Structures are given as C-alpha cells and as structure tokens.
Amino acid sequence: MVCAERGTAGSEGSVSHRPTLSQVELTGTGEGGRIYRGRLTEVKPTVNSSFVTSITSTSPSFLNDRKRTVETAALIVVLVIALALFFDFTNGFHDTANAMATPIATGALKPKTAVLLAAVLNLVGAFLSTEVSKTISGGIIREDAIISAGADLFLSLIFAGLIGAITWNMLTWLLGLPSSSSHALFGGLIGATLVGAGLGGIDFGMVLSKIVLPALIAPVTAGLIAFAATKIAYSVTRRYDGKPDGRDGFRWGQIFTSSLVALAHGTNDAQKTMGVITLAMITIGWQSGAHHEPELWVIIACAFTIALGTYLGGWRIIRTLGKGLTDVKPAQGFAAESSTAATILASSALGFALSTTQVASGSVIGSGLGRRGSTVRWRTAGRIGVGWLLTLPAAGGVGALAALLVVWLGNWGVAIDAVIAVVIILGLFLRSRRNAVTPANAMSDVAESGMAIELPDTPPPTRRQVRIEQAKAEAKARAEAREKAKAQAKAQARKDAEAKAEKKARAKAAKSSTSNAGAKRNGESE
Amino acid sequence: MNVVIDWIAFFQVFAAALLGAAAIVTFYALGLRLLVRSGRAPVVSPAEFTDAITAISEKELKRPEKQAAKAARKSPLTEGQKTVALVGAYGCFALCAAAVVAGILMLVIGH
C-alpha cells in the first residue's frame, strides 16, 4: 500500500518536471516506489546547479559567492541539527518518561528504576525501526517543492518549523496545557513549508494518512483496546468465593509491559528527529535522496539524546506523578500498558508517526472506563481533547510566523529565528531550574488524563455477582418461608390441640352435667 | 489534488494492536489464575510507596500472604492437579513472552 501511494505522489510530481519523467522512463523501472526514487536521483544534480547559477548570475565574483552560499547552507544545516537534537532532548525530557507513569502509580517499579529503565529501553527502541523517520524525511514534504524553493531557503524553513515546534512546546508546558511534542514538530514543519513553498509543497495525502488521521484515530483505538484488555484482565481473574485472586501478580507483569512501552516510544519518538535531520541532509546534498534511511550517526545521536532527556527529565515524573494517577490498579495498569505498547509498535511498523503521549493517555482513559462503575468527568476529558486537537494548527501557526521572517528577511530572518530559539532554550532551562510545583505544571499529561475518569470506592456488582446475590436472597427467603410455615404449622397444631382439649373438656363437662342431670332426674323420679 | 488515504493500513494497525494486546493480557491473566489454582497465589506489595499509593503497615502487608496460605491449605485439589495447573500457568506466561518477542521481530525483520 505504501508503494502504491508513493507511486501516485511520484506521478503527480512528475507533471511539473517533464525532463525528469523521461529520465525515469529511460531507467525503465516499473515499480511505483522505484520511479519516485529514480526521479529524485535524477533531479538532484540539477537542483544544486540551478541553485548555484541563480546565485552566481547576480554575483560579481563567482567563486567567492559560491563558497559563501555553501558555507551559509552548511551553517544552517548545523543549526538545524543542533535544534533538532535539542527538540529530541526536550521530547525525552517531558514526554517519554510518561511510559513509566502507570508502573510508578501502582508501585510496580521504584521511580528511579523506572526512569533508568525507560532511558535504556528508549535507546534500544531507537535502533529497532526507521519507518517513522522515513515517513518524515521522504513523504510529507514534496521534494520537487523543495527544489523550486531552493535548498537554502528550504533549510531555513525546516529551521523555522523547528522553532515553531519548540516555542509551542514550551508555551504549553508553561501554561500547563495538554500537548504533544510530536504534533508540535509536525505542525511547525507543515506551517513553515506552507508559507515558504505554498500549498503544492505539502503532500496532503501523505500528511493526512500518516500524521493527521493517525493522530486523531490512535488515541481512540488505544482507548478501545485498553477498554477490552481491562475487561479481559478482570474477568479472567475474578473469583466469586472471596479467596485470593492473584491480581497482585499483575505488578510483576507491569515491569515487562512498561518496558515494552518504553521500547515502543523509542521506535516512534526518536525517529521523528532522525527524520528531520535526514531531511536537512538530503536537502543540502550531504545524503543522497535515493534512500531516506537515516545515517548511522544520526540514529546514534538521536537515540542517545532522547535517552539522556528521558533520564534527566525523570526527576519531574518522580516528584509529580503521585499527584495524578491515584487510582490505577495493577490489572488496569497492565492492560493500559499492553494496549499502548501494541498500538505504538504496530503504528511504527507501518510508519505512522503518532503522539506517544496521547496514545498512553487514551489507554489510561480507556482502561479506567473498563473498570466497573466508572464515569467520565467530561470537563477534564474535554480539556484534554481540545489540547490534542489544538496542538497541530497552533504549532503550525508559530512555524508559519517563523517562516514568514525567513521569507521576508532572508538570512537576517534566520538570524532572528536563531536568537528567538536561544531565548526559548534559555527560558526552558531557567524554567526547569525552578522547583515550584503548582497544579498547572505538576502533572504529566498521562496522569492528568487519568483524572478524566471517576471511579467509585466500591464498584457495583457484576451480573454474575448479582445472580449469586439473588440466588442467596432467594434461598434465604425460601428458608424463611419454610421456617414461617413450620412455625405456623406448630402454632396451628398447638391451636388444634388446645381446641381439642377444650372440646374434650367441654365434652367432659357436658358428660358430667348430663350424669348430674340424670341423677337429678333419677332423684326426681324416686 | 489527488489525496490518497490508506484506510486499510489503519484497520491493519487496529487489528494487529488489538490482537497483540488481547493475547498478552489473556495469557497473562490466565497464567495468574492457574498460578492461584496451583496454590501459589502471587502476593506482590508495591516496590515503593509513592504519593500515589496509600502506605500500609507491615501487618496489613502480611494479611494477603496469610490469606493465600490459608486458601492453599484448604484447596480441594490433589497434588497432581496442582502440578498440572502450575505447568499450565508457566505455559501461559511463556506464550505471553512469545507474543511479545514475535511482535518485536515482526517490527525489526518485517521491513
């Protein structure tokens, strides 16, 4: 399916690039994906030459200017890589430790162990798959649009997009709004490209099917799966005789499932930064556009950065988690984690880039609903939902603003953006130094989503429990009725006996009176 | 503009995730159930009492252990039946682990 999609995208793009299409035909590859890739390799040299000639035509000295442009472009690439890695770090810092929200809340793992485990497994997960990275570096933004915009401008646009993402991330963090680093990243990139390269620059089919729709659907499906999994976990272990049910054992299981979640995070979250860096490398020509796989050093750098961010960000989750997820039971946590891990891993395999935080939140809500007697707090749920929907367009807006600066002011715009980035990074650093914990910043998003479900202290009985209760009540009623009937029978018997005795007595009395009367009569007759 | 959306892929993800999660949870829960049946009810107290967990006393921690021991003593099953249940429990846990490994292998090798 992926191949077919790429094929369509390729044939669409080729309309504006007649010569390349004929070149592809010369290569004679039949498969859709290959045509697309083939076209790219053919186009690449022309990009650089046209880009360079456009500069040289206006410049007095050919060599100097060419050198300067290459230097500027290289500088911007370095800036993009640095900013992308910083984004990776912040992503690990306040998203990825969420993988450990539920095991800490149920006491399956010590907070410090949990955070260390999350960091290590994110590192491992980052090496497992590169599908998501390929989605970003090779699908969303059309290469032909990059070409028409010019590599230099396009690099600045990626830069602007990253600025948009980081700004929005920080803003939501300061305001305590639920948000998603991943959506901020996509929003920023898309917004910047829209401004810089126009509507044609975005492959909307790809954006819809690999980012927007997964973003909307994944938390809901994760919730549904978690709901079903929670029902299964409880119904399989439920006992009706009051003996130990062994649900404590889910605490052991949670160690494994939460590790799996951390691993899944690595396969999805770290990939996003790899994709952005690879996109920048392809644009400047340091990496061939023929393949979209990230270079090994990119993978290693991203993996270690996100792991470091996770580990350093862990203290936050240790301190704050206790205030949120108070009511998660081991069986429920186990179900939520397996649903999160399964959803993220399956999505990573197909290259869907989704927000891991939102999937984890969806699972916590779904598994909460799977417990008996739970009700939704619609206010909290609505707030979370709005935050989810808002992130992409809002980050897009910020990214677009940053891109406008670049389009209007050229390299000066990049410089202004860079200054803004430094200010934001400093602000973020100072903010993280401040130790105030208020309700606005205290809770992780996953913990907050747990608040959307209200659970009673004593759950209502299950149908079978109701049946058992009914049967008990009936048996009791029957016993009582029997008891009553017995008592009645006894009373009746006593009554009968009394009546009999009375009758006897009366008969006796009557007899004696008749004998008296007889004696009288006898006496009279005498 | 021709927008192609791959709906089948969404369904694939949903089906795969549902299947995987359901398999893991079912086998693990079944394993626990059999473990309890074999007279070895797991008693796992929280690793650390964070703010989220109500701290309980040593005595309260011991109570579930005592209950489990009592239930095991009163179990009407024979030794053979208990062994079968224990083997079944470990079998379920193994299946659960196999499902996880298979999922990760599919992710790594599948592409």
Interface residues (C-beta under 8 A of the other chain):
Chain A: M1 V2 A4 E5 T8 E12 I104 A105 T106 G107 A108 L109 K110 P111 T113 L128 S129 E131 F204 G205 L208 S209 L213 P214 I217 A218 T221 A222 L224 I225 A226 A228 A229 I232 A233 V236 T237 R239 K243 P244 D245 G246 R247 D248 G249 F250 R251 W252 G253 F256 T257 L260 L263 T267 I318 L321 G322 K323 G324 L325 T326 V328 P330 A331 F334 A335 S338 S339 A341 A342 T343 L345 A346 S347 S348 A349 L350 F352
Chain B: M1 N2 V3 V4 I5 D6 I8 A9 F10 Q12 V13 F14 A16 A17 L18 G20 A21 A22 I24 V25 T26 Y28 A29 L30 G31 L32 R33 L35 V36 A41 P42 V43 V44 S45 P46 A47 E48 F49 T50 D51 A52 I53 P64 Q67 A68 A71 V100 G103 I104 M106 L107 V108 G110 H111
